[in-house]
Structure formats: C-alpha cells, structure tokens
Amino acid sequence: MHEHAQDLRILIYYISLMLLLPLGLLFWTATADEETRGGIIETERLGVNLIAFADSVRPVSFSQDVQPIFNSRCVFCHGPNSIVAGGAPNGLLLDTYDNVIFGSNFLPVLVPGEPENSTIMRMLENGTMPAQGEKLPDDQIALVRNWIAQGAPDN
Ligand code: HEC
C-alpha cells in the first residue's frame, strides 16, 4: 500500500515534468530576443547536421538497402533478362554483389571506400543513370554512397 503511494507520487512527478518542459521551452522561445532565437536556430541546424552524420555512419547493408534499389531501378536493363537489345549494356550486371563489384566489360564501376572516384556515383548524382525513369531520390543515392564509403561490404 505504502509502496503504491510512492509509485504514484513518482508517476505524477514525471508527468508534470513532461508537461512542463515543452511548455517552458515554448514560453522561452516565444519571449526570447533575437540573439537567443539565433542560438535556437543554430541548435536546430546542429541537430540536422547530427542526423545527416548519424545516417552516414549507420552501417548500410548491401542485401537489405542497396540491392533492392538496383533490383527496382537498374536490373531490367543491367540484368540477365535485360530489355536492352544485345543484353546488359557494356556487360554491366547489377543483379548480385559479385557482379556489382566486377563492373562492366571495360571498368569496375566503383572503388570501395571512395565514392568520389566511383563511376556509378557520378552517374547516379548527375542523373545519367537510371537511363529510364526519374533520378534516384536523394536518400537512395546517399545509401549507395555510404555503402561504398564503408568499403562496399558484402553484408
Ligand atoms: C533503360 C535501361 C537502363 C537502366 C534502367 C539503367 N541503365 Fe545503366 N546503362 C544503360 C546503358 C544503355 C548504358 C551504356 C551507356 C553508354 O555506354 O553510353 C548504361 C551504362 C551504365 C554504367 C556505365 C557502365 C560502363 O562502365 O560503361 C553504369 C555505372 C550504369 N549504367 C549504372 C546504372 C545504375 C546504377 C542504374 C540504376 C539506378 C542503371 N544504370 C539503370 C541503360 C540503363
């Protein structure tokens, strides 16, 4: 009985904290002067940068994140059942990890650890590839870039 009363008191304490904190913050931002407001905006920017940073260090999975992008947007040309006359353009198959790493008849299309030196990144970023349909959305391009930056592992 006694313990329950204690639990209840702690619960009420937490609930009031949770209500007071956002209210306090709201009040503070509403009444803050320009300088302080600038500080808040800076803090928000820092938050956005931190999220982008967190995304770039989150391990990207080839099989879960990257291959599905290639499957939906690239493999109908760069695959064994290519719609392109003569088969996958320049022999580039993007249907398995080994084929992606092997690259085309002419060149590897990526350098593990170096997205800035990878043909595939240049083509995704300037929208040359996919040759059909919309440019890949930024978050998908970022996944491929981060996977290459992380050494293009078979994971
Ligand atoms: C509609 C068909 C089509 C689709 C879809 C397509 N490609 Fe291509 N891709 C081509 C053709 C055609 C070429 C050859 C272009 C050339 O040689 O000028 C090519 C060439 C490339 C090359 C250069 C290969 C080399 O070394 O010559 C890369 C890298 C590439 N594609 C990546 C991709 C990626 C990644 C996707 C999906 C996001 C994709 N492509 C989607 C048709 C396609």
Backbone and ligand atoms as CSV (ligand in chain L), in Angstrom:
chain,resi,resn,atom,element,x,y,z
A,1,MET,N,N,0.838,-1.203,0.000
A,1,MET,CA,C,0.000,0.000,0.000
A,1,MET,C,C,0.873,1.254,0.000
A,2,HIS,N,N,1.823,1.213,0.956
A,2,HIS,CA,C,2.724,2.342,1.093
A,2,HIS,C,C,3.532,2.534,-0.191
A,3,GLU,N,N,4.029,1.372,-0.763
A,3,GLU,CA,C,4.846,1.430,-1.985
A,3,GLU,C,C,4.063,1.988,-3.162
A,4,HIS,N,N,2.769,1.622,-3.219
A,4,HIS,CA,C,1.949,2.124,-4.321
A,4,HIS,C,C,1.838,3.635,-4.288
A,5,ALA,N,N,1.674,4.168,-3.089
A,5,ALA,CA,C,1.570,5.615,-2.942
A,5,ALA,C,C,2.861,6.259,-3.448
A,6,GLN,N,N,3.964,5.621,-3.136
A,6,GLN,CA,C,5.269,6.124,-3.562
A,6,GLN,C,C,5.352,6.124,-5.098
A,7,ASP,N,N,4.952,4.967,-5.721
A,7,ASP,CA,C,4.960,4.839,-7.189
A,7,ASP,C,C,4.138,5.956,-7.813
A,8,LEU,N,N,2.955,6.179,-7.240
A,8,LEU,CA,C,2.034,7.172,-7.784
A,8,LEU,C,C,2.667,8.552,-7.738
A,9,ARG,N,N,3.348,8.844,-6.626
A,9,ARG,CA,C,3.962,10.157,-6.483
A,9,ARG,C,C,5.037,10.345,-7.572
A,10,ILE,N,N,5.828,9.283,-7.800
A,10,ILE,CA,C,6.883,9.377,-8.816
A,10,ILE,C,C,6.259,9.581,-10.194
A,11,LEU,N,N,5.160,8.871,-10.436
A,11,LEU,CA,C,4.472,8.977,-11.730
A,11,LEU,C,C,3.983,10.404,-11.959
A,12,ILE,N,N,3.337,10.958,-10.940
A,12,ILE,CA,C,2.819,12.328,-11.053
A,12,ILE,C,C,3.978,13.292,-11.294
A,13,TYR,N,N,5.079,13.053,-10.613
A,13,TYR,CA,C,6.260,13.890,-10.753
A,13,TYR,C,C,6.748,13.870,-12.212
A,14,TYR,N,N,6.838,12.665,-12.792
A,14,TYR,CA,C,7.319,12.550,-14.175
A,14,TYR,C,C,6.353,13.207,-15.161
A,15,ILE,N,N,5.043,12.977,-14.929
A,15,ILE,CA,C,4.058,13.554,-15.847
A,15,ILE,C,C,4.165,15.078,-15.831
A,16,SER,N,N,4.310,15.656,-14.624
A,16,SER,CA,C,4.369,17.123,-14.588
A,16,SER,C,C,5.653,17.613,-15.250
A,17,LEU,N,N,6.748,16.857,-15.080
A,17,LEU,CA,C,7.996,17.240,-15.753
A,17,LEU,C,C,7.799,17.247,-17.268
A,18,MET,N,N,7.155,16.178,-17.778
A,18,MET,CA,C,6.977,16.046,-19.226
A,18,MET,C,C,6.095,17.157,-19.782
A,19,LEU,N,N,5.134,17.610,-18.967
A,19,LEU,CA,C,4.267,18.697,-19.418
A,19,LEU,C,C,4.991,20.030,-19.333
A,20,LEU,N,N,5.766,20.195,-18.255
A,20,LEU,CA,C,6.390,21.496,-18.006
A,20,LEU,C,C,7.520,21.789,-18.978
A,21,LEU,N,N,8.295,20.770,-19.327
A,21,LEU,CA,C,9.464,21.015,-20.174
A,21,LEU,C,C,9.101,21.645,-21.523
A,22,PRO,N,N,8.199,21.018,-22.300
A,22,PRO,CA,C,7.849,21.635,-23.597
A,22,PRO,C,C,7.169,22.986,-23.419
A,23,LEU,N,N,6.332,23.123,-22.367
A,23,LEU,CA,C,5.676,24.413,-22.127
A,23,LEU,C,C,6.718,25.484,-21.851
A,24,GLY,N,N,7.698,25.146,-21.027
A,24,GLY,CA,C,8.762,26.078,-20.684
A,24,GLY,C,C,9.532,26.481,-21.924
A,25,LEU,N,N,9.823,25.494,-22.746
A,25,LEU,CA,C,10.596,25.745,-23.974
A,25,LEU,C,C,9.812,26.679,-24.898
A,26,LEU,N,N,8.498,26.390,-25.029
A,26,LEU,CA,C,7.629,27.224,-25.863
A,26,LEU,C,C,7.654,28.663,-25.380
A,27,PHE,N,N,7.468,28.821,-24.074
A,27,PHE,CA,C,7.435,30.153,-23.473
A,27,PHE,C,C,8.773,30.864,-23.722
A,28,TRP,N,N,9.851,30.110,-23.518
A,28,TRP,CA,C,11.185,30.688,-23.661
A,28,TRP,C,C,11.428,31.148,-25.108
A,29,THR,N,N,11.057,30.297,-26.096
A,29,THR,CA,C,11.274,30.697,-27.493
A,29,THR,C,C,10.402,31.883,-27.861
A,30,ALA,N,N,9.155,31.911,-27.321
A,30,ALA,CA,C,8.241,32.999,-27.672
A,30,ALA,C,C,8.741,34.334,-27.140
A,31,THR,N,N,9.399,34.303,-25.971
A,31,THR,CA,C,9.810,35.562,-25.348
A,31,THR,C,C,11.281,35.881,-25.607
A,32,ALA,N,N,12.014,34.931,-26.251
A,32,ALA,CA,C,13.457,35.134,-26.425
A,32,ALA,C,C,13.735,36.317,-27.342
A,33,ASP,N,N,14.858,36.999,-27.110
A,33,ASP,CA,C,15.248,38.083,-28.008
A,33,ASP,C,C,15.919,37.504,-29.260
A,34,GLU,N,N,16.235,38.366,-30.198
A,34,GLU,CA,C,16.800,37.930,-31.482
A,34,GLU,C,C,18.010,37.021,-31.311
A,35,GLU,N,N,18.921,37.464,-30.418
A,35,GLU,CA,C,20.180,36.742,-30.250
A,35,GLU,C,C,19.925,35.304,-29.808
A,36,THR,N,N,19.043,35.165,-28.825
A,36,THR,CA,C,18.738,33.841,-28.299
A,36,THR,C,C,18.075,32.999,-29.382
A,37,ARG,N,N,17.176,33.659,-30.123
A,37,ARG,CA,C,16.488,32.940,-31.199
A,37,ARG,C,C,17.503,32.400,-32.203
A,38,GLY,N,N,18.509,33.229,-32.542
A,38,GLY,CA,C,19.582,32.782,-33.425
A,38,GLY,C,C,20.239,31.530,-32.879
A,39,GLY,N,N,20.440,31.550,-31.555
A,39,GLY,CA,C,21.042,30.393,-30.896
A,39,GLY,C,C,20.189,29.154,-31.071
A,40,ILE,N,N,18.871,29.341,-30.974
A,40,ILE,CA,C,17.969,28.192,-31.119
A,40,ILE,C,C,18.061,27.638,-32.540
A,41,ILE,N,N,18.086,28.565,-33.524
A,41,ILE,CA,C,18.161,28.119,-34.914
A,41,ILE,C,C,19.481,27.376,-35.153
A,42,GLU,N,N,20.582,27.921,-34.582
A,42,GLU,CA,C,21.874,27.238,-34.686
A,42,GLU,C,C,21.780,25.823,-34.131
A,43,THR,N,N,21.128,25.703,-32.972
A,43,THR,CA,C,21.000,24.403,-32.333
A,43,THR,C,C,20.222,23.454,-33.228
A,44,GLU,N,N,19.173,24.005,-33.887
A,44,GLU,CA,C,18.395,23.165,-34.790
A,44,GLU,C,C,19.253,22.692,-35.954
A,45,ARG,N,N,20.061,23.633,-36.489
A,45,ARG,CA,C,20.952,23.266,-37.595
A,45,ARG,C,C,21.904,22.172,-37.177
A,46,LEU,N,N,22.443,22.310,-35.963
A,46,LEU,CA,C,23.346,21.302,-35.434
A,46,LEU,C,C,22.628,19.954,-35.406
A,47,GLY,N,N,21.349,19.994,-34.980
A,47,GLY,CA,C,20.566,18.756,-34.929
A,47,GLY,C,C,20.466,18.115,-36.294
A,48,VAL,N,N,20.168,18.937,-37.325
A,48,VAL,CA,C,20.042,18.413,-38.686
A,48,VAL,C,C,21.370,17.816,-39.138
A,49,ASN,N,N,22.483,18.536,-38.846
A,49,ASN,CA,C,23.798,18.010,-39.219
A,49,ASN,C,C,24.089,16.698,-38.505
A,50,LEU,N,N,23.677,16.631,-37.232
A,50,LEU,CA,C,23.926,15.405,-36.476
A,50,LEU,C,C,23.163,14.245,-37.082
A,51,ILE,N,N,21.929,14.521,-37.552
A,51,ILE,CA,C,21.140,13.444,-38.165
A,51,ILE,C,C,21.824,12.984,-39.448
A,52,ALA,N,N,22.302,13.942,-40.280
A,52,ALA,CA,C,22.991,13.571,-41.518
A,52,ALA,C,C,24.245,12.762,-41.180
A,53,PHE,N,N,24.954,13.179,-40.130
A,53,PHE,CA,C,26.157,12.463,-39.727
A,53,PHE,C,C,25.808,11.047,-39.268
A,54,ALA,N,N,24.751,10.950,-38.459
A,54,ALA,CA,C,24.345,9.635,-37.959
A,54,ALA,C,C,24.008,8.719,-39.128
A,55,ASP,N,N,23.329,9.273,-40.166
A,55,ASP,CA,C,22.991,8.483,-41.350
A,55,ASP,C,C,24.246,7.982,-42.037
A,56,SER,N,N,25.297,8.829,-42.088
A,56,SER,CA,C,26.477,8.435,-42.848
A,56,SER,C,C,27.298,7.393,-42.104
A,57,VAL,N,N,27.135,7.293,-40.783
A,57,VAL,CA,C,27.901,6.266,-40.072
A,57,VAL,C,C,27.073,5.011,-39.788
A,58,ARG,N,N,25.764,5.100,-40.000
A,58,ARG,CA,C,24.941,3.901,-39.812
A,58,ARG,C,C,25.375,2.865,-40.843
A,59,PRO,N,N,25.698,1.637,-40.415
A,59,PRO,CA,C,26.151,0.654,-41.398
A,59,PRO,C,C,25.058,0.389,-42.427
A,60,VAL,N,N,25.421,0.481,-43.714
A,60,VAL,CA,C,24.479,0.198,-44.789
A,60,VAL,C,C,24.638,-1.269,-45.157
A,61,SER,N,N,23.517,-1.944,-45.397
A,61,SER,CA,C,23.568,-3.357,-45.785
A,61,SER,C,C,23.402,-3.462,-47.297
A,62,PHE,N,N,24.319,-4.199,-47.958
A,62,PHE,CA,C,24.165,-4.369,-49.401
A,62,PHE,C,C,22.844,-5.074,-49.704
A,63,SER,N,N,22.616,-6.210,-49.044
A,63,SER,CA,C,21.438,-7.012,-49.407
A,63,SER,C,C,20.120,-6.340,-49.005
A,64,GLN,N,N,20.119,-5.624,-47.861
A,64,GLN,CA,C,18.868,-5.029,-47.391
A,64,GLN,C,C,18.596,-3.655,-47.999
A,65,ASP,N,N,19.662,-2.863,-48.214
A,65,ASP,CA,C,19.478,-1.465,-48.615
A,65,ASP,C,C,19.794,-1.212,-50.084
A,66,VAL,N,N,20.908,-1.764,-50.574
A,66,VAL,CA,C,21.415,-1.376,-51.897
A,66,VAL,C,C,20.847,-2.258,-53.007
A,67,GLN,N,N,20.935,-3.592,-52.839
A,67,GLN,CA,C,20.439,-4.473,-53.901
A,67,GLN,C,C,18.971,-4.197,-54.255
A,68,PRO,N,N,18.086,-3.941,-53.258
A,68,PRO,CA,C,16.689,-3.647,-53.624
A,68,PRO,C,C,16.540,-2.410,-54.524
A,69,ILE,N,N,17.417,-1.405,-54.348
A,69,ILE,CA,C,17.363,-0.216,-55.217
A,69,ILE,C,C,17.734,-0.632,-56.637
A,70,PHE,N,N,18.838,-1.388,-56.776
A,70,PHE,CA,C,19.256,-1.849,-58.101
A,70,PHE,C,C,18.170,-2.738,-58.718
A,71,ASN,N,N,17.590,-3.624,-57.893
A,71,ASN,CA,C,16.557,-4.526,-58.424
A,71,ASN,C,C,15.384,-3.745,-59.001
A,72,SER,N,N,14.966,-2.677,-58.304
A,72,SER,CA,C,13.767,-1.999,-58.782
A,72,SER,C,C,14.070,-1.015,-59.906
A,73,ARG,N,N,15.290,-0.465,-59.970
A,73,ARG,CA,C,15.539,0.616,-60.922
A,73,ARG,C,C,16.567,0.294,-62.016
A,74,CYS,N,N,17.373,-0.753,-61.861
A,74,CYS,CA,C,18.501,-0.959,-62.780
A,74,CYS,C,C,18.486,-2.321,-63.469
A,75,VAL,N,N,18.016,-3.355,-62.758
A,75,VAL,CA,C,18.231,-4.731,-63.229
A,75,VAL,C,C,17.439,-5.055,-64.503
A,76,PHE,N,N,16.360,-4.329,-64.762
A,76,PHE,CA,C,15.632,-4.633,-66.014
A,76,PHE,C,C,16.461,-4.265,-67.241
A,77,CYS,N,N,17.482,-3.433,-67.066
A,77,CYS,CA,C,18.474,-3.212,-68.130
A,77,CYS,C,C,19.779,-3.947,-67.802
A,78,HIS,N,N,20.278,-3.724,-66.558
A,78,HIS,CA,C,21.549,-4.321,-66.150
A,78,HIS,C,C,21.301,-5.643,-65.439
A,79,GLY,N,N,20.669,-6.584,-66.144
A,79,GLY,CA,C,20.391,-7.891,-65.546
A,79,GLY,C,C,20.357,-8.953,-66.616
A,80,PRO,N,N,20.225,-10.208,-66.190
A,80,PRO,CA,C,20.263,-11.319,-67.160
A,80,PRO,C,C,19.095,-11.280,-68.155
A,81,ASN,N,N,17.976,-10.668,-67.772
A,81,ASN,CA,C,16.839,-10.581,-68.707
A,81,ASN,C,C,16.670,-9.161,-69.210
A,82,SER,N,N,17.792,-8.518,-69.574
A,82,SER,CA,C,17.790,-7.118,-69.967
A,82,SER,C,C,16.830,-6.836,-71.121
A,83,ILE,N,N,16.142,-5.706,-71.029
A,83,ILE,CA,C,15.279,-5.278,-72.132
A,83,ILE,C,C,16.105,-4.632,-73.246
A,84,VAL,N,N,17.394,-4.365,-72.955
A,84,VAL,CA,C,18.234,-3.700,-73.949
A,84,VAL,C,C,18.683,-4.736,-74.988
A,85,ALA,N,N,18.551,-4.370,-76.281
A,85,ALA,CA,C,18.987,-5.281,-77.351
A,85,ALA,C,C,20.471,-5.560,-77.166
A,86,GLY,N,N,20.851,-6.827,-77.247
A,86,GLY,CA,C,22.255,-7.180,-77.056
A,86,GLY,C,C,22.607,-7.446,-75.605
A,87,GLY,N,N,21.615,-7.350,-74.710
A,87,GLY,CA,C,21.852,-7.696,-73.303
A,87,GLY,C,C,22.328,-6.522,-72.478
A,88,ALA,N,N,22.721,-6.799,-71.237
A,88,ALA,CA,C,23.096,-5.751,-70.287
A,88,ALA,C,C,24.131,-4.814,-70.913
A,89,PRO,N,N,23.854,-3.482,-70.881
A,89,PRO,CA,C,24.749,-2.515,-71.525
A,89,PRO,C,C,26.179,-2.634,-71.002
A,90,ASN,N,N,27.126,-2.729,-71.919
A,90,ASN,CA,C,28.551,-2.861,-71.590
A,90,ASN,C,C,28.829,-4.034,-70.656
A,91,GLY,N,N,27.915,-5.010,-70.679
A,91,GLY,CA,C,28.112,-6.191,-69.841
A,91,GLY,C,C,27.924,-5.933,-68.360
A,92,LEU,N,N,27.441,-4.759,-68.006
A,92,LEU,CA,C,27.294,-4.436,-66.580
A,92,LEU,C,C,26.031,-5.054,-65.994
A,93,LEU,N,N,26.224,-6.026,-65.093
A,93,LEU,CA,C,25.111,-6.655,-64.383
A,93,LEU,C,C,25.082,-6.134,-62.952
A,94,LEU,N,N,23.896,-5.747,-62.510
A,94,LEU,CA,C,23.777,-5.219,-61.144
A,94,LEU,C,C,22.841,-6.103,-60.318
A,95,ASP,N,N,22.776,-7.392,-60.682
A,95,ASP,CA,C,21.809,-8.274,-60.027
A,95,ASP,C,C,22.363,-9.050,-58.843
A,96,THR,N,N,23.701,-9.079,-58.666
A,96,THR,CA,C,24.282,-9.752,-57.497
A,96,THR,C,C,25.459,-8.920,-56.995
A,97,TYR,N,N,25.858,-9.192,-55.752
A,97,TYR,CA,C,27.005,-8.480,-55.180
A,97,TYR,C,C,28.242,-8.656,-56.066
A,98,ASP,N,N,28.557,-9.918,-56.440
A,98,ASP,CA,C,29.778,-10.176,-57.215
A,98,ASP,C,C,29.757,-9.426,-58.542
A,99,ASN,N,N,28.598,-9.390,-59.201
A,99,ASN,CA,C,28.508,-8.689,-60.487
A,99,ASN,C,C,28.671,-7.179,-60.317
A,100,VAL,N,N,28.116,-6.631,-59.236
A,100,VAL,CA,C,28.263,-5.192,-58.985
A,100,VAL,C,C,29.745,-4.865,-58.795
A,101,ILE,N,N,30.443,-5.688,-57.998
A,101,ILE,CA,C,31.859,-5.443,-57.731
A,101,ILE,C,C,32.685,-5.649,-59.012
A,102,PHE,N,N,32.309,-6.648,-59.824
A,102,PHE,CA,C,33.061,-6.920,-61.061
A,102,PHE,C,C,32.991,-5.733,-62.017
A,103,GLY,N,N,31.810,-5.132,-62.150
A,103,GLY,CA,C,31.664,-3.960,-63.014
A,103,GLY,C,C,31.325,-4.316,-64.446
A,104,SER,N,N,31.705,-3.455,-65.378
A,104,SER,CA,C,31.336,-3.650,-66.779
A,104,SER,C,C,32.472,-4.343,-67.522
A,105,ASN,N,N,32.282,-4.542,-68.838
A,105,ASN,CA,C,33.345,-5.118,-69.670
A,105,ASN,C,C,34.590,-4.249,-69.651
A,106,PHE,N,N,34.403,-2.953,-69.370
A,106,PHE,CA,C,35.524,-2.022,-69.501
A,106,PHE,C,C,36.170,-1.695,-68.169
A,107,LEU,N,N,35.344,-1.516,-67.149
A,107,LEU,CA,C,35.827,-0.897,-65.912
A,107,LEU,C,C,35.075,-1.436,-64.711
A,108,PRO,N,N,35.747,-1.427,-63.540
A,108,PRO,CA,C,34.939,-1.531,-62.317
A,108,PRO,C,C,34.097,-0.256,-62.237
A,109,VAL,N,N,32.885,-0.342,-61.719
A,109,VAL,CA,C,32.057,0.874,-61.652
A,109,VAL,C,C,32.141,1.551,-60.298
A,110,LEU,N,N,32.862,0.912,-59.365
A,110,LEU,CA,C,33.043,1.563,-58.060
A,110,LEU,C,C,34.395,1.220,-57.457
A,111,VAL,N,N,34.870,2.133,-56.605
A,111,VAL,CA,C,36.099,1.910,-55.858
A,111,VAL,C,C,35.719,1.834,-54.379
A,112,PRO,N,N,35.825,0.647,-53.759
A,112,PRO,CA,C,35.417,0.530,-52.358
A,112,PRO,C,C,36.123,1.573,-51.491
A,113,GLY,N,N,35.338,2.279,-50.679
A,113,GLY,CA,C,35.898,3.306,-49.790
A,113,GLY,C,C,36.008,4.669,-50.446
A,114,GLU,N,N,35.789,4.743,-51.794
A,114,GLU,CA,C,35.976,6.036,-52.474
A,114,GLU,C,C,34.799,6.385,-53.389
A,115,PRO,N,N,33.675,6.771,-52.789
A,115,PRO,CA,C,32.516,7.115,-53.623
A,115,PRO,C,C,32.833,8.232,-54.614
A,116,GLU,N,N,33.730,9.146,-54.235
A,116,GLU,CA,C,34.040,10.279,-55.123
A,116,GLU,C,C,34.805,9.833,-56.366
A,117,ASN,N,N,35.394,8.627,-56.329
A,117,ASN,CA,C,36.094,8.101,-57.506
A,117,ASN,C,C,35.326,6.969,-58.175
A,118,SER,N,N,34.027,6.865,-57.867
A,118,SER,CA,C,33.244,5.747,-58.386
A,118,SER,C,C,32.312,6.213,-59.504
A,119,THR,N,N,32.500,5.611,-60.702
A,119,THR,CA,C,31.667,5.943,-61.866
A,119,THR,C,C,30.184,5.884,-61.533
A,120,ILE,N,N,29.807,4.846,-60.806
A,120,ILE,CA,C,28.381,4.651,-60.529
A,120,ILE,C,C,27.810,5.844,-59.745
A,121,MET,N,N,28.601,6.417,-58.822
A,121,MET,CA,C,28.119,7.569,-58.042
A,121,MET,C,C,27.959,8.794,-58.933
A,122,ARG,N,N,28.931,8.980,-59.818
A,122,ARG,CA,C,28.861,10.147,-60.709
A,122,ARG,C,C,27.579,10.069,-61.536
A,123,MET,N,N,27.297,8.850,-62.050
A,123,MET,CA,C,26.123,8.698,-62.919
A,123,MET,C,C,24.815,8.838,-62.149
A,124,LEU,N,N,24.800,8.351,-60.896
A,124,LEU,CA,C,23.575,8.497,-60.089
A,124,LEU,C,C,23.362,9.960,-59.726
A,125,GLU,N,N,24.464,10.651,-59.398
A,125,GLU,CA,C,24.339,12.031,-58.932
A,125,GLU,C,C,23.974,12.988,-60.068
A,126,ASN,N,N,24.522,12.753,-61.272
A,126,ASN,CA,C,24.144,13.674,-62.355
A,126,ASN,C,C,22.904,13.174,-63.109
A,127,GLY,N,N,22.347,12.051,-62.671
A,127,GLY,CA,C,21.089,11.577,-63.230
A,127,GLY,C,C,21.216,10.860,-64.568
A,128,THR,N,N,22.460,10.566,-65.021
A,128,THR,CA,C,22.625,9.793,-66.261
A,128,THR,C,C,21.997,8.408,-66.102
A,129,MET,N,N,22.178,7.826,-64.914
A,129,MET,CA,C,21.559,6.545,-64.609
A,129,MET,C,C,20.598,6.731,-63.447
A,130,PRO,N,N,19.458,6.088,-63.400
A,130,PRO,CA,C,18.962,5.157,-64.399
A,130,PRO,C,C,18.644,5.850,-65.728
A,131,ALA,N,N,18.925,5.144,-66.848
A,131,ALA,CA,C,18.702,5.698,-68.175
A,131,ALA,C,C,17.220,5.850,-68.480
A,132,GLN,N,N,16.385,5.243,-67.660
A,132,GLN,CA,C,14.937,5.356,-67.858
A,132,GLN,C,C,14.289,5.679,-66.522
A,133,GLY,N,N,13.322,6.575,-66.514
A,133,GLY,CA,C,12.633,6.931,-65.272
A,133,GLY,C,C,13.324,8.077,-64.549
A,134,GLU,N,N,12.754,8.431,-63.400
A,134,GLU,CA,C,13.246,9.556,-62.601
A,134,GLU,C,C,14.634,9.272,-62.059
A,135,LYS,N,N,15.347,10.371,-61.772
A,135,LYS,CA,C,16.586,10.283,-60.996
A,135,LYS,C,C,16.281,9.593,-59.662
A,136,LEU,N,N,17.247,8.837,-59.120
A,136,LEU,CA,C,17.006,8.223,-57.811
A,136,LEU,C,C,16.805,9.321,-56.765
A,137,PRO,N,N,15.892,9.098,-55.793
A,137,PRO,CA,C,15.742,10.075,-54.709
A,137,PRO,C,C,17.036,10.192,-53.900
A,138,ASP,N,N,17.247,11.389,-53.307
A,138,ASP,CA,C,18.494,11.669,-52.577
A,138,ASP,C,C,18.807,10.623,-51.511
A,139,ASP,N,N,17.786,10.143,-50.806
A,139,ASP,CA,C,18.093,9.202,-49.716
A,139,ASP,C,C,18.615,7.880,-50.265
A,140,GLN,N,N,18.156,7.485,-51.469
A,140,GLN,CA,C,18.674,6.245,-52.061
A,140,GLN,C,C,20.098,6.442,-52.573
A,141,ILE,N,N,20.351,7.614,-53.181
A,141,ILE,CA,C,21.715,7.914,-53.626
A,141,ILE,C,C,22.657,7.906,-52.413
A,142,ALA,N,N,22.177,8.472,-51.293
A,142,ALA,CA,C,23.005,8.516,-50.077
A,142,ALA,C,C,23.304,7.105,-49.571
A,143,LEU,N,N,22.329,6.200,-49.679
A,143,LEU,CA,C,22.570,4.823,-49.231
A,143,LEU,C,C,23.692,4.186,-50.048
A,144,VAL,N,N,23.645,4.353,-51.392
A,144,VAL,CA,C,24.683,3.757,-52.241
A,144,VAL,C,C,26.033,4.395,-51.904
A,145,ARG,N,N,26.025,5.747,-51.754
A,145,ARG,CA,C,27.279,6.450,-51.457
A,145,ARG,C,C,27.875,5.952,-50.133
A,146,ASN,N,N,27.013,5.863,-49.098
A,146,ASN,CA,C,27.518,5.456,-47.779
A,146,ASN,C,C,27.990,4.003,-47.788
A,147,TRP,N,N,27.304,3.161,-48.551
A,147,TRP,CA,C,27.729,1.759,-48.655
A,147,TRP,C,C,29.127,1.689,-49.284
A,148,ILE,N,N,29.359,2.451,-50.354
A,148,ILE,CA,C,30.686,2.470,-50.990
A,148,ILE,C,C,31.711,3.057,-50.017
A,149,ALA,N,N,31.325,4.168,-49.341
A,149,ALA,CA,C,32.249,4.805,-48.389
A,149,ALA,C,C,32.637,3.836,-47.274
A,150,GLN,N,N,31.729,2.948,-46.922
A,150,GLN,CA,C,32.007,1.985,-45.853
A,150,GLN,C,C,32.777,0.771,-46.365
A,151,GLY,N,N,33.286,0.852,-47.611
A,151,GLY,CA,C,34.125,-0.214,-48.143
A,151,GLY,C,C,33.377,-1.204,-49.022
A,152,ALA,N,N,32.125,-0.902,-49.377
A,152,ALA,CA,C,31.305,-1.766,-50.232
A,152,ALA,C,C,31.314,-3.228,-49.775
A,153,PRO,N,N,30.945,-3.457,-48.497
A,153,PRO,CA,C,30.983,-4.828,-47.972
A,153,PRO,C,C,29.847,-5.706,-48.509
A,154,ASP,N,N,30.079,-7.016,-48.480
A,154,ASP,CA,C,29.058,-7.996,-48.873
A,154,ASP,C,C,28.279,-8.357,-47.606
A,155,ASN,N,N,27.326,-7.491,-47.263
A,155,ASN,CA,C,26.641,-7.691,-45.968
A,155,ASN,C,C,25.140,-7.672,-46.113
L,1,HEC,C1,C,16.731,1.765,-69.595
L,1,HEC,C2,C,17.902,0.986,-69.395
L,1,HEC,C3,C,18.842,1.321,-68.259
L,1,HEC,C4,C,18.529,1.456,-66.935
L,1,HEC,C5,C,17.167,1.365,-66.256
L,1,HEC,C6,C,19.777,1.692,-66.256
L,1,HEC,N1,N,20.810,1.737,-67.146
L,1,HEC,FE1,FE,22.788,1.983,-66.715
L,1,HEC,N2,N,23.247,1.908,-68.695
L,1,HEC,C7,C,22.327,1.766,-69.720
L,1,HEC,C8,C,23.018,1.912,-70.989
L,1,HEC,C9,C,22.369,1.836,-72.366
L,1,HEC,C10,C,24.394,2.137,-70.695
L,1,HEC,C11,C,25.525,2.369,-71.648
L,1,HEC,C12,C,25.653,3.843,-71.871
L,1,HEC,C13,C,26.830,4.189,-72.715
L,1,HEC,O1,O,27.711,3.363,-72.937
L,1,HEC,O2,O,26.838,5.342,-73.163
L,1,HEC,C14,C,24.485,2.122,-69.247
L,1,HEC,C15,C,25.675,2.296,-68.546
L,1,HEC,C16,C,25.797,2.306,-67.180
L,1,HEC,C17,C,27.034,2.444,-66.458
L,1,HEC,C18,C,28.418,2.600,-67.093
L,1,HEC,C19,C,28.994,1.221,-67.349
L,1,HEC,C20,C,30.318,1.281,-68.085
L,1,HEC,O3,O,31.369,1.065,-67.472
L,1,HEC,O4,O,30.289,1.545,-69.287
L,1,HEC,C21,C,26.736,2.401,-65.130
L,1,HEC,C22,C,27.709,2.515,-63.950
L,1,HEC,C23,C,25.291,2.251,-65.016
L,1,HEC,N3,N,24.769,2.189,-66.284
L,1,HEC,C24,C,24.616,2.189,-63.816
L,1,HEC,C25,C,23.235,2.092,-63.733
L,1,HEC,C26,C,22.530,2.093,-62.470
L,1,HEC,C27,C,23.174,2.167,-61.101
L,1,HEC,C28,C,21.204,2.015,-62.761
L,1,HEC,C29,C,20.035,2.035,-61.832
L,1,HEC,C30,C,19.991,3.099,-60.842
L,1,HEC,C31,C,21.085,1.957,-64.205
L,1,HEC,N4,N,22.332,2.010,-64.753
L,1,HEC,C32,C,19.885,1.865,-64.887
L,1,HEC,C33,C,20.972,1.513,-69.580
L,1,HEC,C34,C,20.277,1.519,-68.391
